[in-house]
Amino acid sequence: MPISPDGPLSYGMQLPVQSQSSIYAEPWEAAATPADLVRVARAADRGGFAYIAGCDHVAIPRRLAAGMSTVWYDPVATLSFLAGVTERVLLMSHVAVVGLRHPLITAKQYATLDHLSGGRLILGVGAGHVREEFEAVGADFGGRGGVLDESIDALRAALGPEEYPEFAGERFAFSGLGQLPRPVQERVPVWVGGSSPAAVRRAAVRGDGWLPQGDPRDRLPAQIARLHALREEAGVEAPIVVGAITEPLYVGEPGWPVGRRTLAGKPEELAESLREYAAIGVHQIQVRFRSRSVDELTDQVAAFGADVAPHLGR
């Protein structure tokens, strides 16, 4: 089901296991298996989650490995794998660092994913931040903002309905080159990640959605107002899906230390807190649950879908 600015507050999740930064990964994920990842994806599918998401890094330098870890599954491979074991949940890259690859390569990968999944792709894109990663593959780190801007424009063409897409820009140009299969969707949603002034402007001018990176609640209203103002200034009339990453969640009383930032308690109380996002102009929330095992996580996902989600639209 497409996520709409006119619909009720939607909810999705970044998948565990597939990325294991020390900022958010739980200890149990280090020994997790592909079967565990499947269990979580299926729980989200059953629980009414709008999307499941995977991250994108090609290689992590030693200087960053302690914090970021080197566990970063390829998003196309991971989402394609999970497309085959789920039925309705959308599949999102959050975010694809498209500047690491030529737009035709990115288009081939994600068009195939959309085709194989029956039209369930959301292409989340971002500029990236790891210099060594860009240098290793010969990509332009210093000019990555401009590369991303042009890549989005090129991907609009390359992911469109034409078998032989055409594009001519400063960095990329292609014509007379056929790519089948085409995406199932007539227009693949492109959501732009990032909270810097450049990222917000990019989302406003070029995006179908905005994926802020951890803006606290009190900062979001000003960011959202700027997003809409920039979009209006650019003359873009189409609505934009505004997202937010919530605080960590725990449905019920945890009985173990889940951290002071974690929202925990009765489903109605959690829903009341999360509805504040809708009140400030957010259309979809990305949730993350505290857990000590895959069993506890799938229980949390199920409890959220059954007991919290029904109260989000009130």
N, C-alpha and C positions, 0 to 999 in steps of 0.2 A: 504493500500500500504506500503510495507516495506521501511524503511528509509535506504538509501544506501550512503556510502562515495563517490560513483561515480555519484550520482544524483545531482539535484539542491539543493540549500539551503532549508531545510525543516523548518517548524515552528510548535510549539506546545505550550500548556499552562498548567500551574498548575491551577486547578479549584479553584474558590472562594468558600466561605461558608464552605467547608469541613475541612478547617484548618484556624484558625483565630488568628495567631500570630500578636502581635501589630506591628511587623516589616513591615508587608505588607497588613493586612486586612483593608478594607475600612469600615467606620462606618455603612453603610447600611447592611453589611453582618450579623450583630448581630441579626437582626430581619428577616433574609431571611428564605425561606421555601424550602422544597424539590422541589417544582414546579419551584422556581427560579434557582435551580441547574440544573434542566432539561432544562430550557430555554437556559442557557449558553452552556451546552453540545451540544444541538442541533444546536445552532448558530455556534459553532466550527466545528461540523460535516458538516454543509452546507458551511462553509467558507474555506474548504480545509485544515484545521489544521491537521497535521500529527497525533497528539495525544492529549489526555486530561489526566491529572495526578492527583493522590491523595496521601496524606501523610500518615504516620503511626506512631501513638503513642498510647500506651495502657492506660497510666494514667500519669498525670502531678502533681508533688508535689507542695505543697502550695508555697514553696520558689521561684518557677519559674512561677507560674500561672499568675502573673501580666503581665509578658512579653509574655509568650507563649500562654496564655489562656488555658482553659481546653477543648476547642472545637476542637476535632480531630476525624473526622468520620473514621470508619474502612475502609481501602482502598478496601478490597475484596468485602465487602457488597456494598460500594458506586459504584465501577466500574461495578459490576454485575448489579446493578440497572440501571446504565446509559447505559450498553450494550443493554438493552432491549428497549431503546428509541432512539438509534442512529443506524447508518447503516454502516459507513465505518471508522470512526475515531478510531485510536488505543487507547488502554487503558493501562496506565502506572502507576506503583507504584513508586512514587518519594518521599522518597524511603521506601521500606519495611525493617524494622529492623529485619532481619531474625534471629539474635541471640536470640531473645525473644521466639522463637518457635523451636521445633524439625523440621528438614528438611522434614520429612514425612508429618507433619501437614501443613507446608508451601506449599509443593508440591500438596497435596490434594486440598487446597484452590485455588491455582492459576491454576492448571490443569483444575479444574472445570470451572473457569472463562474463560480460553482459549477455552474450549469445548463449553460453552454456547454462547460465543461471535463469534464463527466461526473463531477462530485463530487470535484474535486482541490484544493479551497480549504482553506487554514489561515489563519484571520483573526488575525493578530498585531496587538495594539493597544498604544498608549502614550499618555502624557499630553501629550507635546510640550514644547518649551522655548523657542520663538522668540516673544517677546511681540508683536512687530510683525505677525507672521503672524495671530495671533488677533485683534488689533485691526482689521486690514484687513477681515476678514470678519465682524466683529461678534460674535466668540466671546469667552467668559469665560476670560481667561488666569489671573487670580488664583484662580478657583475650579475650575481645570481638573481637579484630582484628583477632586472630587466629581462633576463632569460626566462624567468617564470611568467612575466607578463606576456611575452611573445609566445611562450609555450602554451599558455591557456588559449590564446587566439588560434594557434595552430591546431590544438586539440579540438576546438570547436568544429573546425573543418574536418579533421581526420576522423572524428567520432560521429560525424553527421551521416545522412542517408546515402551519400554518393559513393559508389564503388571506386571511383577515381577522384578522390578529393583534391582540391587545389588550394594552395596557400603561398603567399609571397611576403616575406618579412625581411628584416635586417639580418637575422641570423639563420633563419630556416626558410626553405622554399621547396615545394614539391608539386608536381602535376604529372598526369599520365601514368601514375603508379596505382594499380588496383589493389585494394585490400578487402578480402572477404574472409570470414563472415562479417557482416555489419552488426552493430549493436541492435538489440531488440527494441530498445527505447528510441523514440524519434529524437529526443534530446536528452543525452546523458547529463544528469545534474552535476555541476562542478561547484564544490564548496571550497572556499579558500580558508586556510588555517593561519592563525597568527594574530597577535594583539598589538604589534607595533603600529605606529602611524601609517607606514607603508603598506602593511598587511591589511589594515582596516580599509584603506583607500582601494587597494586591489580587490578586496571582497565587494566593496560598494560598486565599483565600476565594472568588474568582470564576473562576479560570482553569482551563482544561484542560491548560495548559502554562505554563512560565515561561521567559522569554528574558532572561537577565542581560545587562547591557551592559558587557562587557569585564572582568568580575571576574577577577583573576589566580587561578591554581590554588590558591594557599595560602589565599585568602579564600573559595573556594567551599564547602568543607565546612561552615563555620559558617553560611553563608547557606542552604545546603540543609537543614541541621538546623532552622534557624528557620522555613523554609518549611513543612516537614512538621509542626513543632510548632504553628504557627498554623493549619494546615489541620485538624489533629486537634482543636484547641481550638474551631474553628468548627463541628465536627461534619460536615465534608465527607469522605465515605467514598470517593468515586471517586478512582482514582489520578491523578497529575499527571505530565506529561512534563517532565522537567528538562533544560534545555539549557545549552550553554556555547559561547562563541566562543573558538576555539583561537588559539594563536600563528600568525603567518604561516608558511606551509609552502612547501617546495620538495622535490619528489621527485627524489632523485639528487644529484649534485654540481653545483652551479650554475655554477661557473667565472666568476662575476661577483659583485660585492658585493650580497648580499641583506639585509644588516642583521643585527645581533647577536641580535635577538630571534627571528629566523626559525629554525624547525626544518627542517634539511636533512639529507639522507643517504639511506641505503638504505631501501627500503620496510619491511623488517622492523623497523628501528630506529625509524622514524617510528610504525609501528603500536604498538610497545612503549610509546612515550611517550604516544600518544593513548589507549591502554587505561587509563592512570591516571585518565582522566576517568570511565570506567565504574566504576572501583573506588571513587570517592568519591560515586557516586550520580547521575551524569549519564547521560541516556538518548539524547541526540542532540547532536552537535557541529556547529557551523557553521565551515567551513574557508574560508580565503582563501589563494590562491597568489600568490607573487611572479612577475612575468612582465614581459617587454619587448615583447611583441606578442600579438595574438590567437592566432597560431599556437602560441606558447610556452604560453599559458594553456590552450588546448584540449588540448595535449599533456600538460600537468600534470594536468588534470582526468581525462584518459583513463588516465594512469599511476596516479593515486590509486585510481581505480575498479578497475583491473585488478590492481595489485600491492600496494597498501596495504590496501584495504578487506577483502580475504579474511582478513587477519590480525587484524582488529579484534575479532572474537568469540572469540579464543583465550584 
